[in-house]
Amino acid sequence: MYKEVVKQAFDKAKHDIPGRSNKTNRSEHISNILLEDYKYQISSRTLRNLYDDSVKKNDKEDISINSNYIQKLCLYLGFENYNEFLKEYPNDLVGSNDQKLLAIIKKNKATLIISVLTIIIVLSVTTFNKQRWMIWDDIQYIEVDFDAEKYSLSQLKIYNQDHIDNFKRVIPDCQTEFFNNDGAVNIWYGKNNSGELEYFTSIAKHPETNKTLREISDYMIKKYICKE
């Protein structure tokens, strides 16, 4: 940013002038050097005004300045041009807070990528280890530890408290309460891998086929459960 060039020039003048110096001395020194060494004139008053403007600006603001002034001040600082200055003082030193962050990210891109991947892996492993699991045990779901040697991946399902508490396979008969007093269904059905009808106490997917179960109906009751 341009204001940083101006401030850097005044800092250099402070060290170039023997003994104590003030803003006026420094501006006059810079003006004289630019005229003598680079045949370019910027009045000391103009330099002081630019300096005052630079120190007043916040991180996100820059000064308005003649581009030739910037190039000559960069020469005074020992740089060929403004672009060379930016290489020495990248945006993480001279930019706004947003520019600083962007510059830091660019400079440390590889390290940040590795760090992020490491965090993701650690969190994934931690979450996986804390995850609870269950399997279908013929008539109900039971909680188990994750054991790839003991159970196949198709058997292991993410723990579901509602399924543990309420989902059971039953064998209904004519005495079964298929509906509540308000007509709500108590039994759901579906076919297993062998094509046989099975009945369950809650809506879910069939543990074997993974197909959504259907609500029991009077037709199904009369045809398959209570035929008499």
N, C-alpha and C positions, 0 to 999 in steps of 0.2 A: 504494500500500500504506500501511496505517495507520502503520507504524513510521516511514515517511518524513515524515509530517506532524509527528510528535513531534520528530524530529531537525531538521526545518526550523524548528520553533518555537523550539527551543533555540539554533539558529544565529542566528535573528533577535534573540533576547534578548541574545545575546553582543554584537551590534552596537548594541543599544538602550541597554545599560548603559554609562555612561561609565567609562573606565579598565578595569583588569583585572577579570575576573569568573570565578566558578567555577560548578559545576553547581547548588549550593545557591542562589547569588544569582540565577541565571537562572530556576530553578523558582519562587522567591518573586516575581520580577518578573512572570512569566507569570501566576501565580495572582492577583496584585494587579490586573493589567490586565483579566483576564477578569471579575473581580468589579466593578471600577469602571466599565468601559466596556460590558460585556455582561451585567451582573447575573447572572453565573453563577460558582459557586464550585467550583474544583478545588484541593485542598490541594497545597502545595508538595511534601509527601512523596509524594503520589500521582504527581505529575508527574515527580519524580526516579525513582521506580520504573518508570514507563513509559519513561523515557529509557534507564535501565539495561537494560531488557528489549529495547529497540529496537536498541541497539548490539551486543547479544549475538547477535541472530538472524542467521542466514546469509541469502543472497539468496533462497532458496526458502521461508523461513519469515516469518510475519508475527506481530504481537503481538495479544493479546486485549485489547480496549478498549471501553469504553462508547461507543456511537454518538454520544451527546450530546457527549462529550469531543472526539471528532474534529471535529464540526461547529463547536464553539466554538474549537478550536485553528485551524481553517481561517479563522474570522473574525479571529482574532489575526494570522494571516498575510496578511490582506487579501482573502480570497476569500469569496464568498457562502456556499459550501458545499463539501463534499468533491468533488463532480463538477466544480466549477470549478477546484479544485486539480489534479485529474487532467488537465484540459485544458492547464494550464500546465506540469505535470510528468507527461507521459505515461509509459506503462510502460517505455519504453526508458531512462528515468532512474530510476524508482522500483521497477521490477519485478524478478523473478528473471531469471536468464540466459535462460531459455526465453521469458519475456515480453518481454525486451529484443529478442531476435531477431525475435519476431513483430511487435513494434511497428516495428522498422526495416524489415521487409518491407512492412508496410502503408504506411508513409510513403514508401517508395521503390518502390512497386509498378510504376509505369510504366517507371522506369529499369531495374529488374531484368528486366522482361519483354523490353525491347529488348536488354539485355545477353545474356540467355539465347538469344534468337533469333539474335543476331549470332554467338555462340559455335557454335550449331548449324549455321549456314550455313557458317562458316569450316571447321568440322570436316568437314562434308559435302563441301565443295569439295575439301579436302585429301585426304580418303579417296577421293573419286571420281578425283582426279588420280593417286593412287598405285595405284588398282585396275588390275590387268592384265586384258587381254582376249584373246579368241581367236575365230576363225571356222572354219567347216568348209570345207576346201579340196578337196572332191570325194572324196578318199580318206583324209584325216586332218585333225585340228585343227592349226592353226598360230597362233602368238601374233602379235597385231597391236596397233598403237596405236589408241586410240579416235578414230575419224574418221567423224563422222556424214555427211559429204559423200561419202566413199568407200564406206562400208558402211551398209546399212540396219540399223535397230535390231533387226530380227529375225535378222540375221546375227551380230551381236555377242553373245558369250556371256562370262560371267565365267570367267576363266582357271582351268583345272583341270589340275594337273600330271599326274595319273593318265591323263586323257584324252589329253593331249599325248604321253605316253610309250607308252601301251598300246592306245589305241582307234584302229583302222585298218579301212578297208573292204578286203575281200579277195575274190578270186574262187576259191573252193575247187574242188578236183577229187578224184578217187579217191585221190590220194596224200596229201591233207591229213590231218594228225593232228587229228581232231575231238575226241578225248578223251585225257586223260592216263592213265597206267597205273592210277591209282586211280579212274578213271571220271569225274573232273572234266571239265566241258565247256570246250572251247577256242574254240568258234565260236557266235555268236548271229546271229539273222536277223530281218528285218522288211521290210515293203513300203515303197517310197518313194512320193512323191506321184503317180507314174504307175502305181502298182499292181505294180511289178516287185519281185521278191525281191532283197534285198541282204544280204550277210554281213559280220560284223564280228568283231574279235578280243577284244572285252571286253563285259561287260554294261553297258548304258547305255540312253539313249533315242535313237531314230532321229534323226539330225541334221536331217532334213527334216520329218518328221511329228510329232516329239516324243513318239511312242508307245514304250513300253518294249519292248525287244527280247526275243525268246524264245530259249530254249536250243535248240541243234540236237538232233535226235533221229535215230535209225536210220531211222525212217519218212521224214523229210525228206531225209535223205542219199540213200536209195534212189530216192525219187520225183523229186527235182529236181537232184541233183548227180551221183551215180554210179549211173546207171540200168542199166548192163549187169550 
